[in-house]
């Protein structure tokens, strides 16, 4: 059984009359990437700030590899890598200097800090910009630098808030590969992101927050299993109405039950098993299927269902 690197039990936090976090309990396993999913205002950032020892909870308990960040913040910070949504940068310092100074702040010897900076510049693809001042970096490049800063002291736990924000498609792929490797090295990674399609590519598990509270695993499982729409594209030059008729005949449904989105047909199935049976029926009927896929990923589908927007 995988040991949880992060354990949160019954945590609450208010700002005056605003209850930002009402009741959060979760576990994030060591060696895994756990996604933190929820709409704006659900309490994700407040929770991450408490995990990072920058806010104290009003109630409940937090343990990071068994350490309480409230009573032992220095020990907690020594094993934490924290990347907020917008960390900012020392504009006058170069990327290399930024990482070297950060290493020194974590008590790395000068030469070790410099060596670590070179390694991380390669890791996040900033070697070519190593001597450029931070003020000339793009949003995406600053995000890469922020990730490198979070990794300077080789932390065992990573807290990442919107790490893919501002990254181009290639950089997002590289980020996914890096996060998977870091998790495989035995780190605990908790990542918050609104880009659910990207999150789905990298996470092993997900925790859903709505209105400041975690959603029960039973409710999440129920939402994930609900029927969803599938996208069907035919290798055909026929008009969409003719394609609807062809698909409807193969699936024994009325053409008006089949939606359309540009070149694709949209068909709702009650379960993934039903979708599998439908694909088999289409192929057996000789329908020229070129693409058949869920219109939404599992995370997005679950999120919409939990939020009441599945329809």
N, C-alpha and C positions, 0 to 999 in steps of 0.2 A: 504493500500500500504506500502511495506517495505521501510524504510528509508535507503538510501545509507550511509554506514560508510566511504567509500572512493569514492571521485569524482576527476577524472582527466580530464582536458579540454585542448586540443590542445598543449600538452607538447612536447617540443623539447630539445635535448641535443646533442652537438657535442664535439668531442675531436680533436682539430685541424681541419684537413680537413675531418675527419671521422664523418659522421652524424649517431651516434649510435641510437638515437631516433628522428624520423622525424615528426611524428604527431600521438600522442597517446591520445585517449579519452576513458574513461571507467568509469563504476560505479560498486562498490562491495557492496552488500546489507548487512545490519546488520542482524545477525542471520543466515547468509548463508556462504557456502564455495564456493568461486569463483576460478576457475582454470585459470592460465595464461599459454597459450600454444603457442609455436613457436619454430622454428629451432634454432640451435646455431647461434649466431650473430644477432638475431632478435631484441635485445634491452631489453630483459626481466630483466636481472640483473641490467642494468643501470637504468631502471624504478624503480625497487625495491629499489635501493640506493637512488633515489630521494624521494621516498615515506618515506624512513627511515630517511630523513633529512640529509643524508650524502653527497648528491650532490644537487646543485641548478639547476633547469631547466633554459635553455637559454630563453625559452618562454613558455607561457601557465600557467595554474593554477592547484594547488593540494590542496584538502581539506580533512582533516582527522577528522571526526566528527565535521566539520565546522572550524577546525583549519588549518592555513597555516603553513606548516613545514619550509618554508623559513623565514618568519618573526617571527615565534614563535616556534623555534626548541625545546626548553625545554618543553613547553606544549605538543608538538607533541610526544616527546620521552616518556613522562610520561604515555601516553595512548597506546604506541606502544610496541609490542613484536616482535623483529627482529631476525630471524634465517637465517643467510647466509648459502650458500652451504658449506663453510668450515670456521667455526668461530675460530678454534684452541682452545687450552685449556692451563690453567696454570699447567704445567706438575707436579710440585712439590706438588700441592694441591690435596686433595682427592675430590671425587665427592661431599661429604657433605660440605666440606670447600668451594668449588667452588660456590655452590648455596648460602651458607651463606654470603660469601663475596659479591656476586652479589646483594643479598638482601640489604646489608648494603650500597652498592653504589646507590641503589634506595631509600635510607633514611629510610629503615625499622629499627625499634629498634632491638637491638641485639637478644633478645629472640624471637621476631616475625620473624626475619630472620631465626633463627634456626628452629623454628616450621614450617615455610614455606618450608624450605629445606627438612624436613622429609616427608611432604605431597607430594612434587614433586618427591622425590626419589621413593615413592610408585607408583605415577601416571605413571612414565616412566619405571618402572621395574628395577630400579638400587639399590634397598635397599640392596641386597646382596653384592654390590660393593661400598657401601657408604663410606667405609674407605680405598678404593684402590686409589692410586695416579692416576691422569689422564693419565700419560704416559703409564700405562699398559692396558688401555682400548682399545678395538678394534675400528675400524672405525664406526661400527654400534652403539656401546655403547657411543662413543663420540657424535654421532648424537642425541641419546636420551638425553645426558647431555646438548647438545646445545638447544634442545627443552625446557628442564626444565629451563634453564637460561632465555629463552625468556618469560617464564610464571611466573617468580619470583614475579613481581610486579602486577600480576593479570590484564594484559592489556586488553583493550576493542577491540583492533585491532591487528591481527597477520599477519605478513609478513613472509612467509616460502619459502625458496629457496632450492629445492630438499631435503625435509625433510626425504624422504624414502631411500635416497642413503646410501648403506651399511647395511641396515636393513635386517634381515632374514625374511622369510615368516610370522612367527608368530608375530614378532615385527611390520610388516607392517599392519597386521590385527588389532593389538592393537592400532597402530597409527590412523587408520581409525576410530575406535570406539571413541578414545579420541577426534579427531577433530570434529566428529559429535556431541559429547556431549558439547564441547566448543562452537560450533555454536548454539546449542539449548539453551545454557545459554545466548545468545544474543550478542555474539562477531561477529566481521567482520573478516573473514579469507580469505586472498589472498594467493594462493599457486602455485608456479611454479614447474613443474616436467616434465621430459622427459618420465617417466613411465606412459604412457597414460592409460593403462589398470587399474593401481592403482588409477590414478586420477579420472577415470570415476566412480569408486566405491564410491567416497566421495563427489564430487562437485555437487552443485546445478545449477551452471551456468559456462560458460567458455568464456574467451576473447582470441582471436587469434591475435598474432603479427607476421607480416612478413615484413622484411626489415625496421624495425623501426617504423612501423605504424600499428594501429589496423585495422582489417578487419571489414567492415560494417556488421551489423546484417543481412541485406538482403543477402549479399554474403555468410555469414555463413549458413543461413537457406537454401539457394540454394544448397550449397555443401552437407549439411547434408541429403538432400532429394534425392540426386542422387542414382542411383542403385548401389548395392554392391554385392559382392560374399557371398554365404552362404555355410556352411560346413555341409555335410550330411554323416552320418555314418549308415550303415545297420547292423542289427543283422544277419549276413550271412557269410558262409564260401566260397561262390562262388568267382571266380576270379573277379578282378576289371572290366574287360571288360564285363563280364556277368552282373555285378551290374549296369554298365553304361547302358546296353541295357534295363534292367528292369526299371530303373528310367526314361530313355528316353521315353520308351513306355507309362509310366504313365503320363508324362508331355508333351507328343507330341512334343518332341524335338529330334534332332539327337544325338546319343551317342558321336560323336566327339565334341559336344558343351559342354560336361561335363568333367571338369578337374579332376585331382586326386592329392592327397597329402598323401602319405603313405596309410593308411587304409581308408582315407576319400575321398568322392567325393565333387567336388566344382562346384556349379551351380550359375550363375549370374542371378539376378532378377532386373528389372527396378525400383521396389519399394518394400517397406515392405508389402504392400497389396498383391503384386504379390507373395511374399514369403509365405504369409498366405494361399493364394489360392493353391499354389503348395503343401504345406504340407497336406492340405485337400485332394488334388487329390492323393497323395502318399498313405495316410492312406486308402482312399476309394478303391484304386487299390490293397490293401493288401500288399504293400511293407513294409518289416519289419524295420521301421525307429527306430533306437536306439538313434540317436542324430541329432538335427537340430538346427543350430545356425549361427548367422552372423560370418563370418570369421574375421572381424574386429569390434571393438566397435565403437560407434558413434563418439567419440572424434578422434580416430585414422583415421576413414574413412574421417571425415571432414578435418582433418589436411592434409591428403594425397591429397585430392581433391584441397584444397586451394594452396598446394605447387606444383600442377601439376603432382602429382605422383599417382593419383587414378587408372590409368590403371595397 
